[in-house]
């Protein structure tokens, strides 16, 4: 993709400068993701590496960014050469010259020159910052460069004495979104919210789950989001009790709930929404009670999202509400504290209440630091997604069997509290029933 507007390169240049200031010295080397073969001569749709993209904005395969830090910093892109014959078959290539100009690099070279140039770029540098341990082929390639530098030791050249995993500082940077990222994520959330509305209007008894999935994809694509951020979950009836259900082929039946966990990827950024609604338009009495409990838990979780709070605080707030409700339903026995301690609630709620969100749907960044939960800061984006999954069991009254409910929103931590990016998506019982019946 060619960036026509020069202003679009500013966020990426600013991130490279910020990373350089943080690291101080050495050389940063970050590759993009390789193309992956699907079968025979067919490849999967290409998806660039998120960390590489965060620093470059560049979406072509066979590319590496190199940042020489210190007193005389340089940013260098290695990418595919212009090749008019391959462009006839596969599409536009920037080539080093245009890539340097359009993406704001000091230098750019052909990808085929990487191995020849890297030993000189690493010579007499103290630290190499690169992904470590994620790709054996990459680790082997890096080792080759280091050995080439070490082979020159008698000429007075030294190789980096330290290799540090650049994903750690890069992950910390990516946790706090800049204005450009937040704007894209707001738009992605709006597209996904409308897709869920479309699914609610479209779903009806007799349809197949994949037909509803098609409605989601239609809304994503027609708004410029070329792919889902992850495999969409469209789970009817008992399938809603499978956390990562992916078959999406069952028939929708009157009287059942439909759980949809789906979000688009827009300009490389993910959205992530879950909604649960009655296929026929009205909740049954027990379904409504379970739904209202999950909604109350989500509201408690969202309220606990604020700057300075521990990451785990919103999970604890939501879980306490769920446990109180499970006791009221007689699905758990004892006090709230007792059930939380003995973990019997995990029969019905077995996952955390959320995760970081950004370039990856389960975005990078540690949740704990030195044994303590990370504090939330303005600019972080996370999901809030409590749920209950009630499978048939001897201790479960039959009216509860096969009720699966999850409600998930994308939440931006702000200076004063929070912003629900997906607030446009129907969520109350009244709004959900109205959206389903608006056919």
ZAMARGU-4260 file (C-alpha; in steps of 0.2 Angstrom, whole numbers, plus 5000, padded with zeros to 4 digits):
<rodrens>
0) 5000/5000/5000 | 5007/5017/4995 | 5006/5031/5008 | 5000/5046/4997 | 4999/5058/5012
5) 5016/5063/5019 | 5008/5067/5036 | 5004/5049/5038 | 5023/5045/5041 | 5024/5056/5056
10) 5017/5044/5070 | 5029/5030/5064 | 5045/5042/5064 | 5040/5048/5081 | 5039/5030/5087
15) 5056/5026/5080 | 5063/5041/5089 | 5055/5037/5105 | 5062/5019/5105 | 5079/5026/5101
20) 5078/5038/5116 | 5073/5024/5127 | 5086/5012/5122 | 5100/5024/5120 | 5114/5014/5112
25) 5116/4999/5100 | 5107/4993/5085 | 5089/4989/5083 | 5084/4976/5070 | 5066/4971/5068
30) 5060/4960/5053 | 5042/4959/5047 | 5033/4942/5046 | 5036/4930/5032 | 5024/4925/5019
35) 5015/4908/5023 | 5011/4895/5011 | 4993/4888/5012 | 4994/4874/5000 | 5002/4870/4983
40) 5007/4887/4976 | 4994/4897/4986 | 4998/4908/5001 | 4988/4914/5015 | 4983/4932/5014
45) 4999/4942/5020 | 4999/4950/5037 | 5014/4960/5042 | 5022/4959/5059 | 5014/4970/5071
50) 5030/4977/5080 | 5038/4980/5063 | 5023/4989/5057 | 5022/5000/5073 | 5039/5007/5069
55) 5037/5008/5050 | 5020/5008/5043 | 5027/4997/5029 | 5016/4982/5024 | 5026/4973/5011
60) 5034/4956/5015 | 5053/4953/5015 | 5057/4969/5024 | 5068/4973/5039 | 5070/4989/5049
65) 5087/4994/5056 | 5090/5008/5068 | 5108/5013/5072 | 5107/5022/5089 | 5118/5034/5098
70) 5126/5051/5093 | 5124/5048/5074 | 5107/5039/5073 | 5101/5032/5056 | 5085/5023/5052
75) 5087/5010/5037 | 5074/5000/5028 | 5078/4984/5019 | 5064/4979/5007 | 5061/4971/4990
80) 5068/4979/4974 | 5056/4986/4961 | 5052/4972/4949 | 5040/4976/4935 | 5038/4958/4930
85) 5033/4952/4947 | 5022/4968/4949 | 5012/4962/4934 | 5008/4946/4944 | 5008/4951/4962
90) 5005/4970/4963 | 5014/4986/4967 | 5031/4986/4976 | 5039/5002/4983 | 5057/4998/4980
95) 5070/5005/4991 | 5070/5022/4983 | 5052/5026/4985 | 5050/5017/5002 | 5064/5028/5009
100) 5055/5044/5003 | 5037/5038/5007 | 5040/5031/5024 | 5053/5043/5031 | 5069/5033/5032
105) 5087/5040/5031 | 5092/5025/5020 | 5084/5011/5011 | 5092/4996/5002 | 5087/4980/4993
110) 5082/4965/5005 | 5095/4955/4996 | 5109/4966/5003 | 5104/4963/5021 | 5116/4949/5025
115) 5130/4958/5017 | 5127/4975/5025 | 5123/4969/5043 | 5140/4964/5049 | 5146/4982/5046
120) 5131/4989/5054 | 5134/4978/5070 | 5153/4982/5070 | 5159/4990/5087 | 5141/4991/5093
125) 5138/4986/5112 | 5120/4980/5111 | 5109/4971/5097 | 5091/4974/5100 | 5081/4961/5090
130) 5067/4948/5093 | 5075/4933/5102 | 5068/4916/5102 | 5052/4918/5092 | 5059/4912/5075
135) 5073/4899/5074 | 5077/4904/5056 | 5079/4923/5062 | 5090/4918/5077 | 5101/4908/5065
140) 5102/4922/5053 | 5107/4934/5067 | 5120/4922/5073 | 5128/4922/5056 | 5130/4941/5056
145) 5137/4941/5074 | 5150/4927/5068 | 5154/4937/5053 | 5159/4952/5064 | 5168/4941/5077
150) 5179/4934/5062 | 5186/4951/5060 | 5192/4953/5078 | 5210/4953/5073 | 5207/4969/5063
155) 5201/4978/5079 | 5182/4976/5076 | 5171/4969/5090 | 5154/4962/5090 | 5139/4966/5101
160) 5142/4959/5118 | 5124/4959/5123 | 5108/4953/5113 | 5092/4960/5121 | 5074/4956/5116
165) 5067/4972/5108 | 5050/4965/5110 | 5050/4970/5129 | 5052/4989/5127 | 5042/4989/5111
170) 5028/4980/5120 | 5028/4993/5134 | 5028/5007/5120 | 5013/4999/5111 | 5003/4998/5127
175) 5000/5016/5128 | 4991/5022/5112 | 4995/5038/5103 | 4982/5049/5095 | 4984/5041/5078
180) 4981/5024/5085 | 4966/5029/5096 | 4958/5037/5081 | 4960/5021/5071 | 4953/5010/5085
185) 4938/5021/5087 | 4934/5019/5069 | 4937/5000/5070 | 4925/4999/5085 | 4912/5009/5076
190) 4913/4997/5061 | 4912/4982/5072 | 4897/4989/5082 | 4887/4991/5066 | 4892/4974/5061
195) 4885/4967/5077 | 4869/4977/5074 | 4868/4970/5057 | 4870/4952/5063 | 4856/4955/5076
200) 4844/4961/5063 | 4848/4947/5051 | 4849/4932/5063 | 4833/4921/5063 | 4828/4903/5067
205) 4832/4892/5052 | 4848/4901/5047 | 4865/4893/5049 | 4879/4901/5060 | 4889/4904/5044
210) 4876/4915/5036 | 4877/4927/5051 | 4895/4927/5050 | 4894/4932/5032 | 4883/4947/5038
215) 4897/4952/5049 | 4911/4951/5036 | 4900/4961/5023 | 4899/4975/5036 | 4917/4975/5039
220) 4922/4975/5021 | 4910/4988/5015 | 4917/5000/5028 | 4935/4997/5023 | 4940/4984/5036
225) 4947/4971/5024 | 4948/4957/5037 | 4942/4951/5054 | 4954/4954/5068 | 4952/4935/5073
230) 4941/4921/5068 | 4923/4926/5071 | 4914/4915/5084 | 4895/4913/5080 | 4889/4901/5093
235) 4871/4896/5094 | 4863/4887/5109 | 4875/4875/5117 | 4889/4881/5106 | 4890/4897/5116
240) 4897/4887/5130 | 4913/4883/5120 | 4924/4898/5123 | 4933/4897/5106 | 4920/4889/5096
245) 4924/4890/5077 | 4914/4878/5067 | 4900/4891/5064 | 4889/4878/5055 | 4874/4874/5067
250) 4856/4879/5064 | 4849/4894/5074 | 4834/4888/5083 | 4819/4897/5091 | 4821/4899/5110
255) 4840/4898/5110 | 4853/4912/5112 | 4866/4917/5099 | 4883/4922/5105 | 4894/4932/5093
260) 4912/4936/5097 | 4918/4946/5082 | 4928/4962/5077 | 4936/4969/5062 | 4954/4974/5059
265) 4956/4992/5052 | 4973/4999/5046 | 4981/4984/5056 | 4972/4988/5073 | 4960/4976/5081
270) 4942/4978/5088 | 4934/4965/5099 | 4916/4964/5103 | 4905/4950/5110 | 4886/4951/5111
275) 4873/4938/5116 | 4855/4939/5110 | 4839/4928/5108 | 4837/4921/5090 | 4819/4924/5090
280) 4820/4942/5098 | 4814/4939/5116 | 4824/4932/5131 | 4817/4918/5141 | 4815/4921/5159
285) 4831/4911/5165 | 4840/4918/5150 | 4836/4935/5155 | 4842/4932/5173 | 4858/4926/5167
290) 4860/4940/5154 | 4856/4953/5167 | 4869/4946/5179 | 4883/4946/5166 | 4878/4963/5161
295) 4879/4969/5179 | 4896/4961/5181 | 4902/4970/5165 | 4896/4986/5172 | 4906/4984/5188
300) 4921/4979/5178 | 4920/4994/5167 | 4918/5006/5182 | 4934/4999/5189 | 4944/5004/5174
305) 4953/5020/5178 | 4970/5027/5178 | 4980/5021/5193 | 4970/5005/5196 | 4978/4988/5196
310) 4975/4978/5180 | 4967/4964/5190 | 4955/4976/5198 | 4941/4976/5185 | 4942/4957/5184
315) 4940/4956/5203 | 4925/4968/5202 | 4916/4958/5189 | 4920/4941/5196 | 4913/4946/5213
320) 4896/4951/5205 | 4895/4935/5195 | 4899/4925/5211 | 4885/4934/5221 | 4873/4930/5206
325) 4878/4912/5205 | 4875/4910/5224 | 4858/4918/5221 | 4854/4905/5207 | 4860/4891/5219
330) 4873/4886/5207 | 4886/4889/5220 | 4885/4887/5238 | 4893/4897/5252 | 4898/4916/5255
335) 4905/4926/5241 | 4922/4926/5249 | 4921/4907/5251 | 4916/4904/5233 | 4930/4915/5227
340) 4942/4906/5238 | 4937/4888/5234 | 4935/4892/5215 | 4919/4883/5212 | 4913/4897/5202
345) 4925/4892/5188 | 4913/4878/5183 | 4904/4893/5175 | 4917/4906/5173 | 4934/4901/5169
350) 4943/4915/5160 | 4950/4932/5164 | 4939/4947/5162 | 4949/4955/5148 | 4966/4958/5139
355) 4976/4972/5131 | 4970/4977/5113 | 4979/4985/5099 | 4988/4980/5084 | 4985/4962/5090
360) 4968/4957/5097 | 4978/4950/5112 | 4990/4964/5112 | 5008/4964/5118 | 5013/4971/5135
365) 5016/4962/5152 | 5001/4961/5164 | 5013/4960/5179 | 5029/4969/5183 | 5041/4962/5197
370) 5027/4952/5204 | 5014/4966/5205 | 5000/4970/5193 | 5003/4984/5181 | 4994/5000/5184
375) 4982/5006/5171 | 4987/5023/5162 | 4978/5034/5150 | 4980/5028/5133 | 4979/5010/5137
380) 4965/5000/5128 | 4958/4984/5135 | 4943/4973/5134 | 4930/4970/5147 | 4922/4953/5144
385) 4914/4943/5158 | 4903/4928/5154 | 4894/4913/5161 | 4894/4896/5152 | 4882/4884/5160
390) 4884/4866/5154 | 4872/4852/5159 | 4878/4844/5175 | 4871/4836/5190 | 4872/4851/5201
395) 4864/4862/5187 | 4845/4864/5186 | 4839/4860/5169 | 4832/4877/5165 | 4850/4884/5165
400) 4857/4870/5154 | 4867/4876/5138 | 4865/4895/5142 | 4881/4904/5137 | 4882/4923/5139
405) 4897/4934/5136 | 4896/4953/5134 | 4912/4962/5129 | 4917/4980/5125 | 4933/4989/5120
410) 4938/5002/5133 | 4951/5016/5132 | 4958/5022/5149 | 4957/5041/5149 | 4965/5054/5161
415) 4949/5055/5171 | 4942/5037/5169 | 4937/5028/5153 | 4929/5029/5136 | 4919/5014/5130
420) 4924/5013/5111 | 4910/5001/5107 | 4896/5010/5116 | 4886/5011/5100 | 4883/4992/5100
425) 4866/4987/5109 | 4869/4979/5126 | 4854/4982/5138 | 4840/4969/5137 | 4828/4982/5129
430) 4841/4988/5116 | 4846/4970/5111 | 4828/4964/5109 | 4824/4980/5099 | 4839/4977/5088
435) 4834/4959/5085 | 4816/4963/5081 | 4821/4977/5069 | 4820/4966/5054
</rodrens>
